[in-house]
Amino acid sequence: MPRSMGVFRAADFPVTPYPVDYTTFGAPGDFRAVFDLVDGMTRATRAVREYIGLIAYRLTGRTQALFPAP
């Protein structure tokens, strides 16, 4: 969402951030003591992709800030 906010702000388009693709990992009281390698790699891939996108958008001038605030 930070990347989208930065692009909309650069275009002077007023938006209100609202998460729509919320991901949960079980019930709130669940505790997973077992390390899940595949799940960890999936989360890391998502994070790395977003950080690369933020850097690329900043370098190409699509946003004014590397980490746009909400």
Protein Blocks (a to p, Z undefined) as FASTA:
>chain_A
ZZmmmmmmmnopacddddfbbccebjfkbccfbdcfklmmmmmmmmmmmmmmmmmmmmno
pafbfbdcZZ
